[in-house]
Amino acid sequence: MKLRNIFTRTGLLAGMICLFASCADELAELNKGYDTLTLTADKQEINLKEADASQTAVTLTWTSGTNYGTGARLNYTLTLDNAAGDTGAEPLFDKRFNDQELSYAFTVRELNDYLHNAGISLNYGETLDLRTTLTAEVTGYEEYTQTSSLTLKVTTYEPVSETLYLCVDAANAGDPNDMLALSLENNQQPGIFSIVTNLTAGDEFKFFTERDFTSTAYVRAADSGTGLADGSVCPIVKKTDESVGDLNFTVSETELYKLTVNLLDNTLSVLKSEPLAPAYDMIYFVGSFNNWSFDPMKKDPVNPFVFLYSRNFEWVADGEFKFGTMPGSWDNMYMATQDKAPYTDQNVKLGGTDQKWVLKEEECGKVYKIRLDITDGKEKMIMTPFEPYEMIYLVGDAAPSGWEIKDATPMTETDEYTFTWTGDLNTGEIKFSCDKKESWNGVWFMAAQSGEEFTPGNHTMYLIDKSDPNYGSLDNKWKVMEAGKYTITLNQATEILTIVKN
């Protein structure tokens, strides 16, 4: 009994020691001493350039300041103001920080946007004297508020267009809706667009910032030659008024080309892509899993030679499949190169002896994604089990949380592969994140076409991993045309988005 009491008292004593130690640590954490609040910048003259849009423009750091021995927590507020403006005006930037946050870095694009979205009178290319102020507040002690300020000189730039469209047969100026959207090469770097498309020798083309013939156009410079060829790099000119000639580009050969337009250095580069077109415009999944019917596969959004298919493969006798090139036709089918090939066998042949891939019964009961490449001489079938994402999020200015990806709006899981969400959407753009990566290079469910209208019904989606360099520039968002309450159902297995307007 005495021994038990000793252990009990020892335990209580140890607990009290830990408690006191914990309290001491907490007090140490909250004891900020008597440091002078000091705000500093790693540079004070900042020349913003759009070519460096994703780079850090300036980093502001500050000392902790003091809580005057009160043990109360400190909170910080960082503001930016026009040094020459009204001191009572709303700040251009206003952000709060806790006592563990002692720095903030502005990117070039962020700082430039803050200055031009603030409603102050500021011409592009002008240098602005910017006053940045840090305020430290001691919780519960208003009289202990501290401030530190410094002045920055910031030179701004005029952002280039966020969108660009290719107008082919520009000499005849047909329907503006026929213009083709270019994609950003890198979503973190504005101004560099590209597109892969077929061009016919002699066809005239130019570029517009919107699907509108009255929008700003980019045309051929007067002193540059005509008939662009593979490897050509030529200057482009922004048509701002009638003094700029309305000169169109042409190519010398009918081919599939990659056109890259750099609005930062005003150049157009042309590279030939091979081959010109796939042998078949549509491919169909055929097998015992769909009772030997012909299910259309999706075209890859980037590579016209790749076709995609996704489904939950429940076991059906024989478990066989192959791929058709015409609905209902058993001729010219893409098949395995061995009889009863395992689904991991990537080898493909066109026609010949009827040989199929086989899924075993124990391999069924799950979703697989199929990627069939019919490039001549490089045919390949890749079939992989799909592990569904545990959460899907709404992102975009149409969504409740806007473009703040870290605060993206979560959907609700209804089964392993299906998520739903009901709520109010604004007009604007929307897409769906699978992982909320703040680099924006994560995995997304995107629309089949950029700007596809977000209307009631079933919509085909694409599962895009933007860490893959082949898809890094792809950013197909839906466009919500009418604000209101919607119910959205997203199926990862079928890659179908179902929209209901409530």
C-alpha positions in Angstrom: 0.0 0.0 0.0 2.8 2.4 0.9 4.6 1.5 -2.3 1.4 2.3 -4.3 1.2 5.7 -2.5 4.8 6.4 -3.4 4.1 5.7 -7.0 0.9 7.8 -7.0 2.7 10.8 -5.4 5.6 10.3 -7.8 3.2 10.3 -10.8 1.5 13.5 -9.5 4.8 15.2 -9.0 6.0 14.3 -12.5 2.7 15.5 -13.9 3.0 18.8 -12.0 6.6 19.2 -13.3 5.5 18.6 -16.9 2.6 21.1 -16.4 5.0 23.7 -15.0 7.5 23.0 -17.8 4.7 23.4 -20.4 3.6 26.7 -18.8 7.2 27.9 -18.7 7.5 27.1 -22.4 4.3 28.9 -23.1 5.4 31.9 -21.1 8.8 31.8 -22.9 7.0 31.7 -26.2 4.8 34.7 -25.2 7.7 36.7 -23.6 8.8 38.9 -26.5 11.3 40.9 -24.5 11.7 44.6 -25.3 12.7 44.4 -29.0 12.1 47.4 -31.1 9.6 46.7 -34.0 11.6 47.2 -37.2 10.3 46.6 -40.7 12.9 46.0 -43.5 12.9 45.1 -47.2 15.5 43.2 -49.2 15.3 45.9 -51.8 13.7 49.4 -51.9 13.8 50.1 -55.6 11.8 47.6 -57.6 11.5 47.5 -61.3 8.6 45.1 -62.1 8.8 43.1 -65.4 6.2 40.7 -66.6 8.8 38.3 -67.8 9.5 37.7 -64.1 5.8 37.5 -63.1 6.2 34.5 -60.9 9.4 35.6 -59.3 9.7 37.4 -55.9 9.5 41.2 -56.3 10.3 42.1 -52.7 10.5 40.4 -49.3 9.4 42.3 -46.2 10.6 41.1 -42.8 10.2 42.4 -39.3 11.4 41.9 -35.8 8.9 40.7 -33.2 8.5 44.0 -31.3 7.6 43.7 -27.7 4.6 42.8 -25.6 6.1 44.8 -22.6 6.2 41.7 -20.5 2.4 41.3 -20.4 2.5 37.7 -21.7 -0.1 38.7 -24.3 0.1 37.6 -27.9 1.2 40.0 -30.7 -0.7 40.3 -34.0 0.7 42.2 -37.0 -0.9 44.1 -39.8 1.0 45.0 -43.0 -0.3 47.7 -45.3 0.8 49.4 -48.5 -0.2 53.0 -49.3 0.5 55.5 -52.0 3.1 57.7 -50.2 1.9 60.7 -52.2 -1.8 60.1 -51.6 -4.3 60.9 -49.0 -3.2 59.4 -45.6 -6.8 58.6 -44.8 -7.5 56.6 -48.0 -8.0 52.9 -48.0 -4.7 51.0 -48.2 -3.7 49.3 -51.4 -2.9 46.1 -49.5 -3.9 45.1 -45.9 -3.0 41.7 -44.4 -2.9 40.4 -40.9 -0.3 38.0 -39.5 0.1 36.1 -36.2 3.1 36.2 -33.9 4.8 33.3 -35.7 4.7 35.1 -39.1 7.5 37.6 -39.4 7.8 38.1 -43.2 5.9 38.4 -46.4 7.1 38.1 -50.0 5.2 39.7 -53.0 5.5 38.2 -56.4 6.0 40.5 -59.3 2.6 39.9 -60.7 0.9 40.2 -57.3 2.5 43.6 -56.6 1.8 44.9 -60.0 -1.9 43.8 -59.8 -2.3 45.3 -56.3 -1.2 48.7 -57.6 -3.4 48.8 -60.7 -6.5 47.3 -59.0 -6.4 49.8 -56.2 -8.1 52.6 -58.2 -5.2 55.1 -57.9 -4.1 57.2 -60.8 -1.1 55.3 -62.0 0.2 54.9 -65.6 1.9 51.8 -66.7 5.7 52.3 -66.5 5.4 55.0 -63.9 7.4 54.8 -60.7 5.4 55.0 -57.5 6.6 55.9 -54.0 4.9 53.3 -51.9 4.7 53.5 -48.1 4.6 50.2 -46.3 3.7 50.1 -42.7 3.7 47.3 -40.1 1.5 47.7 -37.0 2.0 45.4 -34.0 -0.9 45.1 -31.6 -0.6 43.6 -28.1 -3.8 41.6 -27.5 -5.8 43.5 -24.8 -3.4 46.4 -24.5 -4.2 49.1 -27.1 -1.7 51.5 -25.5 1.2 49.2 -26.5 0.5 49.3 -30.2 3.8 49.8 -32.2 4.5 50.8 -35.9 7.4 50.7 -38.3 7.4 52.1 -41.8 9.6 52.4 -44.9 9.3 53.7 -48.5 9.6 51.6 -51.6 10.0 52.9 -55.2 8.1 50.6 -57.6 8.0 50.8 -61.4 5.0 49.0 -62.9 4.3 47.3 -66.2 1.3 47.0 -68.5 0.1 43.3 -68.4 -0.3 41.6 -71.8 -3.6 39.9 -72.6 -4.6 36.8 -70.6 -6.2 35.2 -73.7 -5.2 34.8 -77.3 -7.0 33.3 -80.3 -5.9 32.2 -83.7 -7.9 33.4 -86.7 -7.3 31.3 -89.8 -8.4 32.5 -93.2 -8.1 36.0 -91.8 -8.3 37.6 -95.2 -12.0 36.6 -95.4 -12.8 37.3 -91.7 -15.5 34.7 -91.2 -17.2 33.9 -87.9 -15.2 35.0 -84.8 -16.5 32.0 -82.9 -14.4 29.8 -85.2 -11.2 31.3 -83.7 -9.0 28.7 -81.9 -7.9 29.4 -78.3 -4.2 29.3 -77.6 -3.0 28.0 -74.2 -0.5 29.4 -71.8 2.8 27.5 -72.0 3.1 28.0 -68.2 0.2 29.1 -66.0 2.6 30.9 -63.7 4.1 32.9 -66.5 1.7 35.1 -68.5 2.3 36.2 -72.1 3.6 33.0 -73.8 0.9 31.1 -75.7 0.9 28.1 -78.0 -1.4 25.9 -80.1 -1.0 22.8 -82.3 -3.1 22.9 -85.4 -3.3 22.1 -89.0 -2.5 24.9 -91.4 -2.9 24.9 -95.2 -0.3 26.5 -97.5 -1.5 30.0 -98.5 -4.1 30.3 -95.7 -3.7 33.7 -94.0 -3.9 33.9 -90.2 -3.3 36.3 -87.4 -4.1 36.5 -83.7 -6.8 38.4 -81.6 -6.9 38.9 -77.8 -10.6 38.0 -77.8 -13.1 36.1 -80.1 -14.0 39.5 -81.5 -12.7 41.2 -84.7 -12.8 44.6 -82.9 -10.4 43.3 -80.2 -6.6 43.9 -80.3 -4.9 42.0 -83.1 -1.3 40.8 -83.5 -0.1 40.8 -87.1 3.0 40.4 -89.3 5.6 43.1 -89.2 5.9 45.0 -92.5 9.6 44.1 -92.9 9.2 40.4 -92.2 8.8 37.8 -95.0 5.8 35.7 -95.9 5.5 31.9 -96.1 6.7 30.8 -92.7 8.4 27.4 -92.6 9.4 24.9 -89.9 11.8 26.6 -87.5 10.8 30.1 -88.4 10.9 32.9 -85.8 9.5 36.2 -86.8 8.4 39.5 -85.2 4.8 40.2 -84.5 3.2 43.7 -84.2 0.4 44.8 -81.9 -2.2 46.5 -84.1 -3.2 49.5 -82.1 -4.4 51.8 -84.8 -4.6 52.2 -88.6 -0.9 53.2 -88.8 0.0 49.5 -88.3 -0.6 47.5 -91.5 -3.1 44.7 -91.3 -0.6 42.0 -92.6 -1.4 38.4 -92.1 0.9 35.4 -91.7 1.0 32.4 -94.1 2.9 29.0 -94.1 4.7 27.6 -97.1 3.6 24.0 -96.6 0.4 22.2 -95.5 1.3 20.6 -92.2 0.5 20.2 -88.5 2.3 23.1 -86.7 3.0 24.2 -83.2 2.6 28.0 -83.1 4.2 29.8 -80.1 3.3 33.4 -79.6 5.5 35.4 -77.1 3.8 38.7 -76.3 6.7 39.6 -74.0 9.2 39.8 -76.8 6.7 40.0 -79.6 7.7 37.0 -81.6 6.0 34.1 -83.3 7.8 30.8 -83.7 6.7 27.9 -86.0 7.5 24.3 -85.6 6.3 21.4 -87.7 4.6 18.5 -85.8 4.5 15.1 -87.2 2.5 13.2 -88.5 -0.2 15.4 -90.0 -3.3 13.5 -88.6 -4.2 10.1 -87.0 -5.4 7.3 -89.3 -8.8 7.2 -87.5 -10.8 10.1 -86.2 -12.7 7.9 -83.6 -11.8 4.8 -81.7 -14.2 2.5 -79.9 -13.8 0.2 -76.8 -15.3 -3.2 -77.7 -15.4 -6.2 -75.3 -17.4 -8.5 -73.1 -17.6 -5.8 -70.5 -20.0 -3.7 -72.7 -21.6 -6.8 -74.3 -19.4 -6.3 -77.4 -21.0 -2.9 -78.3 -18.9 0.0 -79.5 -18.3 2.6 -76.8 -16.7 5.9 -78.2 -13.4 6.7 -76.6 -12.5 10.3 -75.8 -9.8 12.1 -77.8 -6.9 13.3 -75.7 -7.1 17.1 -75.3 -3.5 17.6 -76.4 -2.4 14.6 -78.6 -4.8 13.8 -81.5 -3.3 10.3 -81.8 -4.3 9.3 -78.2 -7.7 8.0 -77.1 -9.0 7.6 -73.6 -11.5 5.4 -71.8 -12.5 5.0 -68.2 -15.0 2.6 -66.5 -15.6 0.3 -63.6 -14.7 -3.2 -64.9 -17.1 -5.6 -63.2 -16.3 -9.2 -64.0 -18.1 -10.6 -67.1 -17.4 -14.1 -68.5 -14.2 -14.2 -70.7 -13.2 -10.7 -69.7 -11.9 -9.8 -73.2 -11.6 -6.5 -75.0 -10.1 -4.8 -78.1 -10.7 -1.5 -80.0 -12.7 -0.7 -83.1 -12.1 1.9 -85.7 -15.7 2.1 -87.1 -18.9 1.6 -85.1 -20.3 -1.9 -85.7 -17.3 -3.0 -87.9 -15.1 -5.9 -87.0 -12.5 -4.9 -89.6 -9.3 -2.9 -89.0 -9.4 -3.3 -85.2 -6.6 -2.5 -82.8 -5.7 -5.7 -80.9 -3.2 -7.4 -78.7 -0.1 -9.0 -80.3 -0.6 -12.2 -78.4 -3.7 -14.3 -77.6 -5.3 -13.6 -74.2 -2.7 -10.9 -73.4 -2.7 -9.5 -69.8 -3.9 -6.0 -69.4 -0.4 -4.9 -68.6 0.8 -5.9 -72.1 1.2 -2.5 -73.9 1.9 -3.9 -77.5 -0.7 -3.1 -80.1 -1.3 -4.2 -83.7 -3.8 -3.1 -86.4 -5.8 -6.0 -87.9 -4.6 -9.6 -88.4 -5.3 -12.6 -86.2 -8.1 -11.9 -83.7 -6.2 -11.5 -80.4 -7.6 -9.7 -77.4 -6.5 -8.4 -74.0 -8.0 -10.2 -70.9 -8.8 -9.1 -67.4 -8.9 -11.9 -64.9 -11.9 -12.2 -62.5 -9.7 -11.2 -59.5 -8.5 -8.1 -61.4 -12.0 -6.8 -61.8 -14.3 -4.9 -59.5 -12.3 -1.6 -59.9 -11.9 1.3 -62.2 -9.3 1.3 -64.9 -8.1 4.2 -67.1 -7.1 3.2 -70.7 -4.8 5.3 -72.9 -4.5 4.0 -76.5 -1.9 5.7 -78.8 -2.4 4.9 -82.5 0.6 6.8 -83.8 1.8 4.8 -86.8 4.8 2.6 -85.7 4.4 3.6 -82.1 1.1 2.0 -81.2 0.7 1.5 -77.4 -2.1 0.6 -75.0 -1.6 1.6 -71.3 -4.2 0.4 -68.9 -3.9 1.3 -65.2 -6.0 0.8 -62.1 -7.4 4.1 -60.8 -7.1 5.1 -57.2 -9.9 7.6 -56.6 -9.1 10.9 -55.0 -10.4 11.3 -51.4 -11.7 14.8 -51.9 -12.7 17.0 -54.9 -12.7 20.8 -54.6 -14.4 23.7 -56.5 -12.0 26.4 -57.7 -12.6 29.6 -59.7 -14.2 33.0 -59.5 -17.6 31.3 -59.9 -17.0 29.2 -56.8 -17.7 30.4 -53.2 -14.0 30.5 -52.3 -12.8 32.1 -55.6 -9.3 31.4 -56.8 -7.8 30.9 -53.2 -6.8 27.3 -53.8 -5.9 26.7 -50.2 -9.5 27.6 -49.2 -11.1 25.8 -52.1 -14.7 24.6 -51.6 -14.9 20.9 -50.8 -17.5 18.6 -52.3 -19.4 15.8 -50.4 -18.5 12.2 -51.0 -21.5 10.0 -51.9 -19.6 6.9 -52.8 -15.9 5.9 -53.5 -15.9 7.6 -56.9 -18.7 10.2 -56.7 -18.9 13.6 -55.1 -21.7 16.1 -55.0 -22.2 19.7 -54.0 -25.2 22.0 -53.8 -24.8 25.8 -53.4 -24.7 29.2 -55.1 -22.3 29.9 -58.0 -21.4 33.3 -59.3 -20.9 34.0 -63.0 -17.3 33.3 -64.0 -14.9 30.3 -64.5 -14.8 27.0 -62.6 -12.8 23.8 -62.5 -12.2 21.0 -60.0 -9.0 20.3 -58.0 -8.2 16.8 -56.7 -5.3 17.8 -54.4 -5.3 21.6 -53.8 -1.6 22.0 -54.7 -0.7 25.6 -54.2 1.7 25.4 -57.1 -1.3 24.9 -59.4 0.6 21.9 -61.0 -1.6 19.3 -59.3 -4.4 17.1 -60.7 -7.6 18.6 -62.0 -10.9 17.6 -63.6 -11.3 20.1 -66.5 -13.8 20.8 -69.3 -13.4 19.3 -72.7 -13.0 22.7 -74.2 -11.8 26.0 -72.8 -14.8 28.2 -72.0 -17.3 25.4 -72.3 -20.6 26.7 -70.9 -21.6 25.4 -67.5 -25.2 24.3 -68.4 -27.6 21.7 -67.0 -26.9 18.1 -68.2 -24.0 15.7 -68.5 -20.6 17.0 -69.4 -17.5 15.1 -70.4 -14.5 15.8 -68.2 -10.7 15.3 -68.5 -8.5 14.2 -65.7 -5.4 16.3 -66.1 -2.1 16.0 -64.2 -0.4 19.3 -64.7 2.9 18.0 -63.4 3.1 16.2 -66.7 4.9 18.7 -69.1 2.7 17.6 -72.0 -0.3 19.0 -70.1 1.2 21.8 -68.1 -0.2 24.5 -70.3 -3.7 23.0 -70.5 -6.3 25.0 -68.5 -9.8 24.2 -69.8 -12.3 25.8 -67.4 -16.1 25.9 -67.6 -17.9 29.2 -67.9 -20.8 29.8 -65.5 -23.1 32.1 -67.6 -25.9 32.4 -65.1 -25.5 32.8 -61.3 -27.7 30.8 -59.0 -28.1 27.6 -57.0 -26.7 24.5 -58.6 -26.3 20.8 -57.7 -23.1 19.3 -59.1 -22.3 15.6 -59.3 -18.8 14.5 -60.3 -18.0 10.9 -61.1 -14.3 10.0 -61.2 -15.0 6.6 -62.7 -17.0 7.7 -65.8 -15.4 11.2 -65.9 -18.9 12.7 -66.3 -19.9 16.0 -64.6 -23.7 16.3 -64.1 -25.1 19.8 -63.5 -28.6 20.6 -62.2 -29.9 24.2 -62.0 -32.1 24.4 -58.9 
